[in-house]
Amino acid sequence: MQGCGRITDVLKVTHKRLFAQAFCYYMKLAKANKMAKYTKQQMADALRHTKGQITLAARHLGCAYNTMRAYIDKYPELDDIMKEETAKMGDEVENALYDEAVNKRNTAALIFLAKTKFKHRGYIERQEVTGADGKANKLEITYVNRDED
């Protein structure tokens, strides 16, 4: 009967090892299945639908942001789609700004457009630094010769 305790201990250790191996295998399968839950085409369509906004695309598909990000990292084509859609959105914003500034004569939009798109023409804010009463600043420089000490 004394040998039975030893066998039981060995079985417990073996059981724990097998359980741990099975658990690791299960987690790997779960992770693989999780990544395979969505197709690359579904991810691409979601990015296009939301104009490259990852958070909105994930919400559209019903997945986590990290899942969306993992697909983008795994498939460079998705990263290209995201960048392309973001660039298109920027173009739309610029067109809307142009419409506000030029066609609707919105003063704030005109000023913003000029400062951001026409810097080369001098439309930039400059801060002039002057002295008291608008006079020139006075600068005094004193040289100290350390060799004379």
Phi and psi in radians as a Rosetta constraint file:
Dihedral C 1 N 2 CA 2 C 2 CIRCULARHARMONIC -1.150 0.35
Dihedral N 2 CA 2 C 2 N 3 CIRCULARHARMONIC -0.548 0.35
Dihedral C 2 N 3 CA 3 C 3 CIRCULARHARMONIC -1.244 0.35
Dihedral N 3 CA 3 C 3 N 4 CIRCULARHARMONIC -0.395 0.35
Dihedral C 3 N 4 CA 4 C 4 CIRCULARHARMONIC -1.128 0.35
Dihedral N 4 CA 4 C 4 N 5 CIRCULARHARMONIC -0.665 0.35
Dihedral C 4 N 5 CA 5 C 5 CIRCULARHARMONIC -1.085 0.35
Dihedral N 5 CA 5 C 5 N 6 CIRCULARHARMONIC -0.677 0.35
Dihedral C 5 N 6 CA 6 C 6 CIRCULARHARMONIC -1.165 0.35
Dihedral N 6 CA 6 C 6 N 7 CIRCULARHARMONIC -0.750 0.35
Dihedral C 6 N 7 CA 7 C 7 CIRCULARHARMONIC -1.112 0.35
Dihedral N 7 CA 7 C 7 N 8 CIRCULARHARMONIC -0.712 0.35
Dihedral C 7 N 8 CA 8 C 8 CIRCULARHARMONIC -1.077 0.35
Dihedral N 8 CA 8 C 8 N 9 CIRCULARHARMONIC -0.744 0.35
Dihedral C 8 N 9 CA 9 C 9 CIRCULARHARMONIC -1.079 0.35
Dihedral N 9 CA 9 C 9 N 10 CIRCULARHARMONIC -0.750 0.35
Dihedral C 9 N 10 CA 10 C 10 CIRCULARHARMONIC -1.102 0.35
Dihedral N 10 CA 10 C 10 N 11 CIRCULARHARMONIC -0.748 0.35
Dihedral C 10 N 11 CA 11 C 11 CIRCULARHARMONIC -1.096 0.35
Dihedral N 11 CA 11 C 11 N 12 CIRCULARHARMONIC -0.697 0.35
Dihedral C 11 N 12 CA 12 C 12 CIRCULARHARMONIC -1.081 0.35
Dihedral N 12 CA 12 C 12 N 13 CIRCULARHARMONIC -0.803 0.35
Dihedral C 12 N 13 CA 13 C 13 CIRCULARHARMONIC -1.118 0.35
Dihedral N 13 CA 13 C 13 N 14 CIRCULARHARMONIC -0.776 0.35
Dihedral C 13 N 14 CA 14 C 14 CIRCULARHARMONIC -1.097 0.35
Dihedral N 14 CA 14 C 14 N 15 CIRCULARHARMONIC -0.733 0.35
Dihedral C 14 N 15 CA 15 C 15 CIRCULARHARMONIC -1.069 0.35
Dihedral N 15 CA 15 C 15 N 16 CIRCULARHARMONIC -0.749 0.35
Dihedral C 15 N 16 CA 16 C 16 CIRCULARHARMONIC -1.109 0.35
Dihedral N 16 CA 16 C 16 N 17 CIRCULARHARMONIC -0.729 0.35
Dihedral C 16 N 17 CA 17 C 17 CIRCULARHARMONIC -1.121 0.35
Dihedral N 17 CA 17 C 17 N 18 CIRCULARHARMONIC -0.796 0.35
Dihedral C 17 N 18 CA 18 C 18 CIRCULARHARMONIC -1.096 0.35
Dihedral N 18 CA 18 C 18 N 19 CIRCULARHARMONIC -0.723 0.35
Dihedral C 18 N 19 CA 19 C 19 CIRCULARHARMONIC -1.075 0.35
Dihedral N 19 CA 19 C 19 N 20 CIRCULARHARMONIC -0.773 0.35
Dihedral C 19 N 20 CA 20 C 20 CIRCULARHARMONIC -1.098 0.35
Dihedral N 20 CA 20 C 20 N 21 CIRCULARHARMONIC -0.746 0.35
Dihedral C 20 N 21 CA 21 C 21 CIRCULARHARMONIC -1.131 0.35
Dihedral N 21 CA 21 C 21 N 22 CIRCULARHARMONIC -0.747 0.35
Dihedral C 21 N 22 CA 22 C 22 CIRCULARHARMONIC -1.119 0.35
Dihedral N 22 CA 22 C 22 N 23 CIRCULARHARMONIC -0.703 0.35
Dihedral C 22 N 23 CA 23 C 23 CIRCULARHARMONIC -1.099 0.35
Dihedral N 23 CA 23 C 23 N 24 CIRCULARHARMONIC -0.791 0.35
Dihedral C 23 N 24 CA 24 C 24 CIRCULARHARMONIC -1.074 0.35
Dihedral N 24 CA 24 C 24 N 25 CIRCULARHARMONIC -0.753 0.35
Dihedral C 24 N 25 CA 25 C 25 CIRCULARHARMONIC -1.085 0.35
Dihedral N 25 CA 25 C 25 N 26 CIRCULARHARMONIC -0.760 0.35
Dihedral C 25 N 26 CA 26 C 26 CIRCULARHARMONIC -1.074 0.35
Dihedral N 26 CA 26 C 26 N 27 CIRCULARHARMONIC -0.757 0.35
Dihedral C 26 N 27 CA 27 C 27 CIRCULARHARMONIC -1.118 0.35
Dihedral N 27 CA 27 C 27 N 28 CIRCULARHARMONIC -0.679 0.35
Dihedral C 27 N 28 CA 28 C 28 CIRCULARHARMONIC -1.109 0.35
Dihedral N 28 CA 28 C 28 N 29 CIRCULARHARMONIC -0.744 0.35
Dihedral C 28 N 29 CA 29 C 29 CIRCULARHARMONIC -1.107 0.35
Dihedral N 29 CA 29 C 29 N 30 CIRCULARHARMONIC -0.749 0.35
Dihedral C 29 N 30 CA 30 C 30 CIRCULARHARMONIC -1.078 0.35
Dihedral N 30 CA 30 C 30 N 31 CIRCULARHARMONIC -0.738 0.35
Dihedral C 30 N 31 CA 31 C 31 CIRCULARHARMONIC -1.143 0.35
Dihedral N 31 CA 31 C 31 N 32 CIRCULARHARMONIC -0.736 0.35
Dihedral C 31 N 32 CA 32 C 32 CIRCULARHARMONIC -1.114 0.35
Dihedral N 32 CA 32 C 32 N 33 CIRCULARHARMONIC -0.732 0.35
Dihedral C 32 N 33 CA 33 C 33 CIRCULARHARMONIC -1.194 0.35
Dihedral N 33 CA 33 C 33 N 34 CIRCULARHARMONIC -0.603 0.35
Dihedral C 33 N 34 CA 34 C 34 CIRCULARHARMONIC -1.114 0.35
Dihedral N 34 CA 34 C 34 N 35 CIRCULARHARMONIC -0.768 0.35
Dihedral C 34 N 35 CA 35 C 35 CIRCULARHARMONIC -1.152 0.35
Dihedral N 35 CA 35 C 35 N 36 CIRCULARHARMONIC -0.547 0.35
Dihedral C 35 N 36 CA 36 C 36 CIRCULARHARMONIC -1.495 0.35
Dihedral N 36 CA 36 C 36 N 37 CIRCULARHARMONIC 0.040 0.35
Dihedral C 36 N 37 CA 37 C 37 CIRCULARHARMONIC -1.141 0.35
Dihedral N 37 CA 37 C 37 N 38 CIRCULARHARMONIC -0.579 0.35
Dihedral C 37 N 38 CA 38 C 38 CIRCULARHARMONIC -2.041 0.35
Dihedral N 38 CA 38 C 38 N 39 CIRCULARHARMONIC 2.581 0.35
Dihedral C 38 N 39 CA 39 C 39 CIRCULARHARMONIC -1.552 0.35
Dihedral N 39 CA 39 C 39 N 40 CIRCULARHARMONIC 2.810 0.35
Dihedral C 39 N 40 CA 40 C 40 CIRCULARHARMONIC -1.078 0.35
Dihedral N 40 CA 40 C 40 N 41 CIRCULARHARMONIC -0.620 0.35
Dihedral C 40 N 41 CA 41 C 41 CIRCULARHARMONIC -1.144 0.35
Dihedral N 41 CA 41 C 41 N 42 CIRCULARHARMONIC -0.686 0.35
Dihedral C 41 N 42 CA 42 C 42 CIRCULARHARMONIC -1.094 0.35
Dihedral N 42 CA 42 C 42 N 43 CIRCULARHARMONIC -0.730 0.35
Dihedral C 42 N 43 CA 43 C 43 CIRCULARHARMONIC -1.121 0.35
Dihedral N 43 CA 43 C 43 N 44 CIRCULARHARMONIC -0.760 0.35
Dihedral C 43 N 44 CA 44 C 44 CIRCULARHARMONIC -1.097 0.35
Dihedral N 44 CA 44 C 44 N 45 CIRCULARHARMONIC -0.770 0.35
Dihedral C 44 N 45 CA 45 C 45 CIRCULARHARMONIC -1.086 0.35
Dihedral N 45 CA 45 C 45 N 46 CIRCULARHARMONIC -0.706 0.35
Dihedral C 45 N 46 CA 46 C 46 CIRCULARHARMONIC -1.137 0.35
Dihedral N 46 CA 46 C 46 N 47 CIRCULARHARMONIC -0.712 0.35
Dihedral C 46 N 47 CA 47 C 47 CIRCULARHARMONIC -1.128 0.35
Dihedral N 47 CA 47 C 47 N 48 CIRCULARHARMONIC -0.708 0.35
Dihedral C 47 N 48 CA 48 C 48 CIRCULARHARMONIC -1.166 0.35
Dihedral N 48 CA 48 C 48 N 49 CIRCULARHARMONIC -0.739 0.35
Dihedral C 48 N 49 CA 49 C 49 CIRCULARHARMONIC -1.080 0.35
Dihedral N 49 CA 49 C 49 N 50 CIRCULARHARMONIC -0.598 0.35
Dihedral C 49 N 50 CA 50 C 50 CIRCULARHARMONIC -1.813 0.35
Dihedral N 50 CA 50 C 50 N 51 CIRCULARHARMONIC 0.267 0.35
Dihedral C 50 N 51 CA 51 C 51 CIRCULARHARMONIC 0.994 0.35
Dihedral N 51 CA 51 C 51 N 52 CIRCULARHARMONIC 0.685 0.35
Dihedral C 51 N 52 CA 52 C 52 CIRCULARHARMONIC 1.447 0.35
Dihedral N 52 CA 52 C 52 N 53 CIRCULARHARMONIC 0.082 0.35
Dihedral C 52 N 53 CA 53 C 53 CIRCULARHARMONIC -1.430 0.35
Dihedral N 53 CA 53 C 53 N 54 CIRCULARHARMONIC 1.902 0.35
Dihedral C 53 N 54 CA 54 C 54 CIRCULARHARMONIC -1.072 0.35
Dihedral N 54 CA 54 C 54 N 55 CIRCULARHARMONIC -0.806 0.35
Dihedral C 54 N 55 CA 55 C 55 CIRCULARHARMONIC -1.050 0.35
Dihedral N 55 CA 55 C 55 N 56 CIRCULARHARMONIC -0.781 0.35
Dihedral C 55 N 56 CA 56 C 56 CIRCULARHARMONIC -1.191 0.35
Dihedral N 56 CA 56 C 56 N 57 CIRCULARHARMONIC -0.642 0.35
Dihedral C 56 N 57 CA 57 C 57 CIRCULARHARMONIC -1.134 0.35
Dihedral N 57 CA 57 C 57 N 58 CIRCULARHARMONIC -0.729 0.35
Dihedral C 57 N 58 CA 58 C 58 CIRCULARHARMONIC -1.099 0.35
Dihedral N 58 CA 58 C 58 N 59 CIRCULARHARMONIC -0.767 0.35
Dihedral C 58 N 59 CA 59 C 59 CIRCULARHARMONIC -1.102 0.35
Dihedral N 59 CA 59 C 59 N 60 CIRCULARHARMONIC -0.688 0.35
Dihedral C 59 N 60 CA 60 C 60 CIRCULARHARMONIC -1.061 0.35
Dihedral N 60 CA 60 C 60 N 61 CIRCULARHARMONIC -0.681 0.35
Dihedral C 60 N 61 CA 61 C 61 CIRCULARHARMONIC -1.469 0.35
Dihedral N 61 CA 61 C 61 N 62 CIRCULARHARMONIC -0.326 0.35
Dihedral C 61 N 62 CA 62 C 62 CIRCULARHARMONIC 1.452 0.35
Dihedral N 62 CA 62 C 62 N 63 CIRCULARHARMONIC 0.524 0.35
Dihedral C 62 N 63 CA 63 C 63 CIRCULARHARMONIC -2.137 0.35
Dihedral N 63 CA 63 C 63 N 64 CIRCULARHARMONIC 3.049 0.35
Dihedral C 63 N 64 CA 64 C 64 CIRCULARHARMONIC -1.397 0.35
Dihedral N 64 CA 64 C 64 N 65 CIRCULARHARMONIC 2.716 0.35
Dihedral C 64 N 65 CA 65 C 65 CIRCULARHARMONIC -0.968 0.35
Dihedral N 65 CA 65 C 65 N 66 CIRCULARHARMONIC -0.752 0.35
Dihedral C 65 N 66 CA 66 C 66 CIRCULARHARMONIC -1.085 0.35
Dihedral N 66 CA 66 C 66 N 67 CIRCULARHARMONIC -0.599 0.35
Dihedral C 66 N 67 CA 67 C 67 CIRCULARHARMONIC -1.139 0.35
Dihedral N 67 CA 67 C 67 N 68 CIRCULARHARMONIC -0.803 0.35
Dihedral C 67 N 68 CA 68 C 68 CIRCULARHARMONIC -1.054 0.35
Dihedral N 68 CA 68 C 68 N 69 CIRCULARHARMONIC -0.795 0.35
Dihedral C 68 N 69 CA 69 C 69 CIRCULARHARMONIC -1.086 0.35
Dihedral N 69 CA 69 C 69 N 70 CIRCULARHARMONIC -0.685 0.35
Dihedral C 69 N 70 CA 70 C 70 CIRCULARHARMONIC -1.096 0.35
Dihedral N 70 CA 70 C 70 N 71 CIRCULARHARMONIC -0.721 0.35
Dihedral C 70 N 71 CA 71 C 71 CIRCULARHARMONIC -1.133 0.35
Dihedral N 71 CA 71 C 71 N 72 CIRCULARHARMONIC -0.745 0.35
Dihedral C 71 N 72 CA 72 C 72 CIRCULARHARMONIC -1.090 0.35
Dihedral N 72 CA 72 C 72 N 73 CIRCULARHARMONIC -0.701 0.35
Dihedral C 72 N 73 CA 73 C 73 CIRCULARHARMONIC -1.190 0.35
Dihedral N 73 CA 73 C 73 N 74 CIRCULARHARMONIC -0.598 0.35
Dihedral C 73 N 74 CA 74 C 74 CIRCULARHARMONIC -1.341 0.35
Dihedral N 74 CA 74 C 74 N 75 CIRCULARHARMONIC -0.638 0.35
Dihedral C 74 N 75 CA 75 C 75 CIRCULARHARMONIC -2.028 0.35
Dihedral N 75 CA 75 C 75 N 76 CIRCULARHARMONIC 1.835 0.35
Dihedral C 75 N 76 CA 76 C 76 CIRCULARHARMONIC -1.011 0.35
Dihedral N 76 CA 76 C 76 N 77 CIRCULARHARMONIC -0.467 0.35
Dihedral C 76 N 77 CA 77 C 77 CIRCULARHARMONIC -1.072 0.35
Dihedral N 77 CA 77 C 77 N 78 CIRCULARHARMONIC -0.628 0.35
Dihedral C 77 N 78 CA 78 C 78 CIRCULARHARMONIC -1.192 0.35
Dihedral N 78 CA 78 C 78 N 79 CIRCULARHARMONIC -0.649 0.35
Dihedral C 78 N 79 CA 79 C 79 CIRCULARHARMONIC -1.112 0.35
Dihedral N 79 CA 79 C 79 N 80 CIRCULARHARMONIC -0.698 0.35
Dihedral C 79 N 80 CA 80 C 80 CIRCULARHARMONIC -1.109 0.35
Dihedral N 80 CA 80 C 80 N 81 CIRCULARHARMONIC -0.736 0.35
Dihedral C 80 N 81 CA 81 C 81 CIRCULARHARMONIC -1.086 0.35
Dihedral N 81 CA 81 C 81 N 82 CIRCULARHARMONIC -0.764 0.35
Dihedral C 81 N 82 CA 82 C 82 CIRCULARHARMONIC -1.038 0.35
Dihedral N 82 CA 82 C 82 N 83 CIRCULARHARMONIC -0.811 0.35
Dihedral C 82 N 83 CA 83 C 83 CIRCULARHARMONIC -1.151 0.35
Dihedral N 83 CA 83 C 83 N 84 CIRCULARHARMONIC -0.706 0.35
Dihedral C 83 N 84 CA 84 C 84 CIRCULARHARMONIC -1.113 0.35
Dihedral N 84 CA 84 C 84 N 85 CIRCULARHARMONIC -0.765 0.35
Dihedral C 84 N 85 CA 85 C 85 CIRCULARHARMONIC -1.173 0.35
Dihedral N 85 CA 85 C 85 N 86 CIRCULARHARMONIC -0.658 0.35
Dihedral C 85 N 86 CA 86 C 86 CIRCULARHARMONIC -1.132 0.35
Dihedral N 86 CA 86 C 86 N 87 CIRCULARHARMONIC -0.697 0.35
Dihedral C 86 N 87 CA 87 C 87 CIRCULARHARMONIC -1.133 0.35
Dihedral N 87 CA 87 C 87 N 88 CIRCULARHARMONIC -0.712 0.35
Dihedral C 87 N 88 CA 88 C 88 CIRCULARHARMONIC -1.068 0.35
Dihedral N 88 CA 88 C 88 N 89 CIRCULARHARMONIC -0.724 0.35
Dihedral C 88 N 89 CA 89 C 89 CIRCULARHARMONIC -1.094 0.35
Dihedral N 89 CA 89 C 89 N 90 CIRCULARHARMONIC -0.700 0.35
Dihedral C 89 N 90 CA 90 C 90 CIRCULARHARMONIC -1.071 0.35
Dihedral N 90 CA 90 C 90 N 91 CIRCULARHARMONIC -0.689 0.35
Dihedral C 90 N 91 CA 91 C 91 CIRCULARHARMONIC -1.101 0.35
Dihedral N 91 CA 91 C 91 N 92 CIRCULARHARMONIC -0.721 0.35
Dihedral C 91 N 92 CA 92 C 92 CIRCULARHARMONIC -1.115 0.35
Dihedral N 92 CA 92 C 92 N 93 CIRCULARHARMONIC -0.684 0.35
Dihedral C 92 N 93 CA 93 C 93 CIRCULARHARMONIC -1.125 0.35
Dihedral N 93 CA 93 C 93 N 94 CIRCULARHARMONIC -0.780 0.35
Dihedral C 93 N 94 CA 94 C 94 CIRCULARHARMONIC -1.095 0.35
Dihedral N 94 CA 94 C 94 N 95 CIRCULARHARMONIC -0.690 0.35
Dihedral C 94 N 95 CA 95 C 95 CIRCULARHARMONIC -1.128 0.35
Dihedral N 95 CA 95 C 95 N 96 CIRCULARHARMONIC -0.715 0.35
Dihedral C 95 N 96 CA 96 C 96 CIRCULARHARMONIC -1.149 0.35
Dihedral N 96 CA 96 C 96 N 97 CIRCULARHARMONIC -0.682 0.35
Dihedral C 96 N 97 CA 97 C 97 CIRCULARHARMONIC -1.117 0.35
Dihedral N 97 CA 97 C 97 N 98 CIRCULARHARMONIC -0.771 0.35
Dihedral C 97 N 98 CA 98 C 98 CIRCULARHARMONIC -1.038 0.35
Dihedral N 98 CA 98 C 98 N 99 CIRCULARHARMONIC -0.781 0.35
Dihedral C 98 N 99 CA 99 C 99 CIRCULARHARMONIC -1.047 0.35
Dihedral N 99 CA 99 C 99 N 100 CIRCULARHARMONIC -0.790 0.35
Dihedral C 99 N 100 CA 100 C 100 CIRCULARHARMONIC -1.089 0.35
Dihedral N 100 CA 100 C 100 N 101 CIRCULARHARMONIC -0.769 0.35
Dihedral C 100 N 101 CA 101 C 101 CIRCULARHARMONIC -1.280 0.35
Dihedral N 101 CA 101 C 101 N 102 CIRCULARHARMONIC -0.885 0.35
Dihedral C 101 N 102 CA 102 C 102 CIRCULARHARMONIC -1.550 0.35
Dihedral N 102 CA 102 C 102 N 103 CIRCULARHARMONIC -0.880 0.35
Dihedral C 102 N 103 CA 103 C 103 CIRCULARHARMONIC -1.355 0.35
Dihedral N 103 CA 103 C 103 N 104 CIRCULARHARMONIC -0.655 0.35
Dihedral C 103 N 104 CA 104 C 104 CIRCULARHARMONIC -1.741 0.35
Dihedral N 104 CA 104 C 104 N 105 CIRCULARHARMONIC -0.056 0.35
Dihedral C 104 N 105 CA 105 C 105 CIRCULARHARMONIC 0.978 0.35
Dihedral N 105 CA 105 C 105 N 106 CIRCULARHARMONIC 0.711 0.35
Dihedral C 105 N 106 CA 106 C 106 CIRCULARHARMONIC -1.324 0.35
Dihedral N 106 CA 106 C 106 N 107 CIRCULARHARMONIC 2.004 0.35
Dihedral C 106 N 107 CA 107 C 107 CIRCULARHARMONIC -1.044 0.35
Dihedral N 107 CA 107 C 107 N 108 CIRCULARHARMONIC -0.792 0.35
Dihedral C 107 N 108 CA 108 C 108 CIRCULARHARMONIC -1.080 0.35
Dihedral N 108 CA 108 C 108 N 109 CIRCULARHARMONIC -0.717 0.35
Dihedral C 108 N 109 CA 109 C 109 CIRCULARHARMONIC -1.172 0.35
Dihedral N 109 CA 109 C 109 N 110 CIRCULARHARMONIC -0.670 0.35
Dihedral C 109 N 110 CA 110 C 110 CIRCULARHARMONIC -1.059 0.35
Dihedral N 110 CA 110 C 110 N 111 CIRCULARHARMONIC -0.816 0.35
Dihedral C 110 N 111 CA 111 C 111 CIRCULARHARMONIC -1.106 0.35
Dihedral N 111 CA 111 C 111 N 112 CIRCULARHARMONIC -0.806 0.35
Dihedral C 111 N 112 CA 112 C 112 CIRCULARHARMONIC -1.078 0.35
Dihedral N 112 CA 112 C 112 N 113 CIRCULARHARMONIC -0.789 0.35
Dihedral C 112 N 113 CA 113 C 113 CIRCULARHARMONIC -1.064 0.35
Dihedral N 113 CA 113 C 113 N 114 CIRCULARHARMONIC -0.781 0.35
Dihedral C 113 N 114 CA 114 C 114 CIRCULARHARMONIC -1.095 0.35
Dihedral N 114 CA 114 C 114 N 115 CIRCULARHARMONIC -0.751 0.35
Dihedral C 114 N 115 CA 115 C 115 CIRCULARHARMONIC -1.209 0.35
Dihedral N 115 CA 115 C 115 N 116 CIRCULARHARMONIC -0.510 0.35
Dihedral C 115 N 116 CA 116 C 116 CIRCULARHARMONIC -1.691 0.35
Dihedral N 116 CA 116 C 116 N 117 CIRCULARHARMONIC -0.557 0.35
Dihedral C 116 N 117 CA 117 C 117 CIRCULARHARMONIC -1.791 0.35
Dihedral N 117 CA 117 C 117 N 118 CIRCULARHARMONIC -0.326 0.35
Dihedral C 117 N 118 CA 118 C 118 CIRCULARHARMONIC -2.173 0.35
Dihedral N 118 CA 118 C 118 N 119 CIRCULARHARMONIC 0.658 0.35
Dihedral C 118 N 119 CA 119 C 119 CIRCULARHARMONIC -1.057 0.35
Dihedral N 119 CA 119 C 119 N 120 CIRCULARHARMONIC -0.646 0.35
Dihedral C 119 N 120 CA 120 C 120 CIRCULARHARMONIC -1.112 0.35
Dihedral N 120 CA 120 C 120 N 121 CIRCULARHARMONIC -0.277 0.35
Dihedral C 120 N 121 CA 121 C 121 CIRCULARHARMONIC -1.706 0.35
Dihedral N 121 CA 121 C 121 N 122 CIRCULARHARMONIC 0.047 0.35
Dihedral C 121 N 122 CA 122 C 122 CIRCULARHARMONIC 1.730 0.35
Dihedral N 122 CA 122 C 122 N 123 CIRCULARHARMONIC 0.079 0.35
Dihedral C 122 N 123 CA 123 C 123 CIRCULARHARMONIC -1.467 0.35
Dihedral N 123 CA 123 C 123 N 124 CIRCULARHARMONIC 1.263 0.35
Dihedral C 123 N 124 CA 124 C 124 CIRCULARHARMONIC -2.345 0.35
Dihedral N 124 CA 124 C 124 N 125 CIRCULARHARMONIC 2.699 0.35
Dihedral C 124 N 125 CA 125 C 125 CIRCULARHARMONIC -1.473 0.35
Dihedral N 125 CA 125 C 125 N 126 CIRCULARHARMONIC 2.283 0.35
Dihedral C 125 N 126 CA 126 C 126 CIRCULARHARMONIC -2.121 0.35
Dihedral N 126 CA 126 C 126 N 127 CIRCULARHARMONIC 2.422 0.35
Dihedral C 126 N 127 CA 127 C 127 CIRCULARHARMONIC -1.808 0.35
Dihedral N 127 CA 127 C 127 N 128 CIRCULARHARMONIC 2.030 0.35
Dihedral C 127 N 128 CA 128 C 128 CIRCULARHARMONIC -1.514 0.35
Dihedral N 128 CA 128 C 128 N 129 CIRCULARHARMONIC 2.314 0.35
Dihedral C 128 N 129 CA 129 C 129 CIRCULARHARMONIC -1.938 0.35
Dihedral N 129 CA 129 C 129 N 130 CIRCULARHARMONIC 2.052 0.35
Dihedral C 129 N 130 CA 130 C 130 CIRCULARHARMONIC -2.242 0.35
Dihedral N 130 CA 130 C 130 N 131 CIRCULARHARMONIC 2.954 0.35
Dihedral C 130 N 131 CA 131 C 131 CIRCULARHARMONIC -1.480 0.35
Dihedral N 131 CA 131 C 131 N 132 CIRCULARHARMONIC -2.872 0.35
Dihedral C 131 N 132 CA 132 C 132 CIRCULARHARMONIC -1.051 0.35
Dihedral N 132 CA 132 C 132 N 133 CIRCULARHARMONIC 2.430 0.35
Dihedral C 132 N 133 CA 133 C 133 CIRCULARHARMONIC 1.002 0.35
Dihedral N 133 CA 133 C 133 N 134 CIRCULARHARMONIC 0.506 0.35
Dihedral C 133 N 134 CA 134 C 134 CIRCULARHARMONIC 1.352 0.35
Dihedral N 134 CA 134 C 134 N 135 CIRCULARHARMONIC 0.097 0.35
Dihedral C 134 N 135 CA 135 C 135 CIRCULARHARMONIC -1.383 0.35
Dihedral N 135 CA 135 C 135 N 136 CIRCULARHARMONIC 2.949 0.35
Dihedral C 135 N 136 CA 136 C 136 CIRCULARHARMONIC -1.152 0.35
Dihedral N 136 CA 136 C 136 N 137 CIRCULARHARMONIC 2.608 0.35
Dihedral C 136 N 137 CA 137 C 137 CIRCULARHARMONIC -1.218 0.35
Dihedral N 137 CA 137 C 137 N 138 CIRCULARHARMONIC 2.535 0.35
Dihedral C 137 N 138 CA 138 C 138 CIRCULARHARMONIC -1.859 0.35
Dihedral N 138 CA 138 C 138 N 139 CIRCULARHARMONIC 2.252 0.35
Dihedral C 138 N 139 CA 139 C 139 CIRCULARHARMONIC -2.168 0.35
Dihedral N 139 CA 139 C 139 N 140 CIRCULARHARMONIC 2.129 0.35
Dihedral C 139 N 140 CA 140 C 140 CIRCULARHARMONIC -1.912 0.35
Dihedral N 140 CA 140 C 140 N 141 CIRCULARHARMONIC 2.285 0.35
Dihedral C 140 N 141 CA 141 C 141 CIRCULARHARMONIC -2.078 0.35
Dihedral N 141 CA 141 C 141 N 142 CIRCULARHARMONIC 2.240 0.35
Dihedral C 141 N 142 CA 142 C 142 CIRCULARHARMONIC -2.009 0.35
Dihedral N 142 CA 142 C 142 N 143 CIRCULARHARMONIC 2.172 0.35
Dihedral C 142 N 143 CA 143 C 143 CIRCULARHARMONIC -1.636 0.35
Dihedral N 143 CA 143 C 143 N 144 CIRCULARHARMONIC 2.376 0.35
Dihedral C 143 N 144 CA 144 C 144 CIRCULARHARMONIC -2.033 0.35
Dihedral N 144 CA 144 C 144 N 145 CIRCULARHARMONIC 2.185 0.35
Dihedral C 144 N 145 CA 145 C 145 CIRCULARHARMONIC -1.652 0.35
Dihedral N 145 CA 145 C 145 N 146 CIRCULARHARMONIC 1.913 0.35
Dihedral C 145 N 146 CA 146 C 146 CIRCULARHARMONIC -1.290 0.35
Dihedral N 146 CA 146 C 146 N 147 CIRCULARHARMONIC -0.327 0.35
Dihedral C 146 N 147 CA 147 C 147 CIRCULARHARMONIC -1.233 0.35
Dihedral N 147 CA 147 C 147 N 148 CIRCULARHARMONIC -0.375 0.35
Dihedral C 147 N 148 CA 148 C 148 CIRCULARHARMONIC -1.393 0.35
Dihedral N 148 CA 148 C 148 N 149 CIRCULARHARMONIC -0.200 0.35
